[in-house]
């Protein structure tokens, strides 16, 4: 079985993330979306909330599994027997950072990295940008899944 991991914080998941996940699901037998537990970063949504939202919006793919992890992605890959990490690239600046990570991951554990160019329709998206736009009353409809949109608006409303 050909497996790949798509790691990230996904706080929250965007249509850009889903673009990469859905395309990977057509190339691999199983895509594991691994939600990072980052104890040093204050997230808007808990790791369980993020994992639940991803599971909800990817259930139609049939071969996507959602998991949570703490630590290095390559350690997760070794424990799970997953030889490939998939990463989306939005811009040249992403490539420079991701290339360093890919080379380190290969050096540490022999894990390969597959880079996918993000659909230009979503190239400007980031979770941080989505939160900022909603905080100031902007509309992000069509940029995140509907359930994510609703939960994001509700969560940020409560923060005020």
VMD Tcl script that draws the C-alpha trace (Angstrom):
set ca {
  {0.00 0.00 0.00}
  {1.39 3.39 -0.99}
  {1.02 5.87 1.85}
  {1.85 9.55 2.24}
  {1.59 11.97 5.14}
  {0.35 15.53 4.84}
  {1.47 17.26 8.05}
  {0.54 20.68 9.38}
  {-1.13 22.67 12.10}
  {-4.28 23.31 10.03}
  {-5.52 26.09 12.33}
  {-7.90 26.08 10.48}
  {-7.84 23.93 7.34}
  {-8.27 25.98 4.15}
  {-9.30 25.11 0.61}
  {-5.60 25.34 -0.27}
  {-4.88 22.51 2.17}
  {-7.79 20.53 0.75}
  {-6.47 21.04 -2.78}
  {-3.22 19.31 -1.84}
  {-4.94 16.58 0.21}
  {-7.43 15.75 -2.55}
  {-4.73 15.62 -5.23}
  {-2.54 13.42 -3.03}
  {-5.53 11.12 -2.45}
  {-5.64 10.45 -6.20}
  {-1.94 9.51 -6.26}
  {-1.67 7.39 -3.09}
  {-3.66 4.54 -1.59}
  {-3.79 6.31 1.78}
  {-3.22 9.92 2.80}
  {-2.64 10.53 6.48}
  {-3.36 14.12 7.44}
  {-1.22 14.53 10.55}
  {-2.25 17.44 12.74}
  {0.66 18.87 14.67}
  {0.35 19.29 18.42}
  {2.50 22.37 19.00}
  {2.79 23.03 22.73}
  {4.68 26.28 22.10}
  {2.02 27.88 19.92}
  {-1.39 29.13 20.98}
  {-3.85 27.78 18.47}
  {-7.33 29.11 17.87}
  {-8.75 25.58 17.72}
  {-7.71 22.63 19.85}
  {-5.93 19.78 18.10}
  {-9.08 17.65 18.47}
  {-11.23 20.37 16.91}
  {-8.81 20.73 14.00}
  {-8.69 16.96 13.47}
  {-12.49 16.72 13.59}
  {-12.92 19.50 11.02}
  {-10.42 17.85 8.68}
  {-12.09 14.46 9.08}
  {-15.45 16.03 8.26}
  {-14.29 17.84 5.13}
  {-12.22 14.93 3.77}
  {-14.65 12.06 4.41}
  {-15.74 12.06 0.75}
  {-12.25 11.05 -0.41}
  {-12.45 7.62 1.22}
  {-8.70 7.10 1.59}
  {-7.85 9.99 3.93}
  {-7.14 9.29 7.57}
  {-6.64 12.01 10.18}
  {-4.18 11.61 13.04}
  {-2.45 13.84 15.59}
  {1.23 13.94 16.45}
  {3.82 15.75 18.52}
  {7.46 16.16 17.57}
  {9.29 15.73 14.30}
  {7.32 14.72 11.23}
  {10.04 12.23 10.26}
  {9.73 10.49 13.64}
  {5.99 10.20 13.02}
  {6.70 8.81 9.54}
  {9.12 6.20 10.90}
  {6.66 5.07 13.59}
  {3.82 4.82 11.08}
  {5.88 3.30 8.25}
  {5.12 6.18 5.87}
  {7.96 6.88 3.42}
  {6.73 10.14 1.86}
  {5.68 13.60 3.04}
  {3.59 15.76 0.72}
  {3.89 19.54 0.93}
  {2.12 22.26 -0.98}
  {4.11 25.15 -2.41}
  {2.44 28.53 -2.80}
  {5.45 30.65 -3.77}
  {9.21 30.62 -4.22}
  {9.60 31.59 -0.56}
  {7.80 28.36 0.43}
  {10.18 26.37 -1.74}
  {13.30 27.70 -0.07}
  {12.05 26.77 3.41}
  {10.49 23.46 2.34}
  {13.59 22.38 0.42}
  {15.71 22.74 3.57}
  {13.16 20.72 5.54}
  {13.00 18.04 2.83}
  {16.77 17.69 2.74}
  {16.95 17.45 6.53}
  {14.12 14.91 6.65}
  {15.87 12.79 4.05}
  {19.18 13.05 5.92}
  {17.64 12.14 9.28}
  {15.32 9.34 8.23}
  {15.45 8.75 4.49}
  {11.92 10.13 4.15}
  {11.15 11.59 0.72}
  {9.20 14.81 0.16}
  {6.79 15.35 -2.69}
  {6.19 19.00 -3.55}
  {2.90 19.97 -5.16}
  {2.33 23.39 -6.62}
  {-0.81 24.83 -5.10}
  {-3.66 25.64 -7.42}
  {-3.21 29.36 -8.28}
  {-6.77 29.95 -7.07}
  {-5.54 29.20 -3.52}
  {-1.91 30.33 -3.70}
  {-2.48 33.32 -1.41}
  {-4.29 31.40 1.33}
  {-2.92 30.77 4.79}
  {-4.65 29.88 8.03}
  {-3.25 33.03 9.63}
  {-4.64 35.22 6.87}
  {-8.07 33.60 7.14}
  {-8.19 34.31 10.89}
  {-7.08 37.90 10.41}
  {-9.65 38.62 7.70}
  {-12.49 37.17 9.81}
  {-11.31 39.08 12.91}
  {-11.83 42.32 11.01}
  {-15.18 41.35 9.53}
  {-14.03 40.21 6.10}
  {-15.68 37.47 4.09}
  {-13.72 34.29 3.46}
  {-16.57 32.33 1.89}
  {-15.21 29.95 -0.72}
  {-11.71 30.05 0.77}
  {-12.39 27.55 3.55}
  {-14.99 24.77 3.76}
  {-18.41 25.97 4.96}
  {-18.20 24.19 8.34}
  {-14.77 25.69 8.94}
  {-16.09 29.13 7.99}
  {-18.95 28.86 10.46}
  {-16.76 27.60 13.31}
  {-14.11 30.24 12.63}
  {-16.63 33.09 12.65}
  {-18.25 31.75 15.83}
  {-14.91 31.24 17.62}
  {-13.62 34.71 16.79}
  {-16.94 36.27 17.78}
  {-16.50 34.75 21.25}
  {-12.96 36.16 21.53}
  {-14.21 39.76 21.24}
}
mol new
graphics top color blue
foreach p $ca { graphics top sphere $p radius 0.5 }
foreach p [lrange $ca 0 end-1] q [lrange $ca 1 end] { graphics top cylinder $p $q radius 0.2 }
display resetview
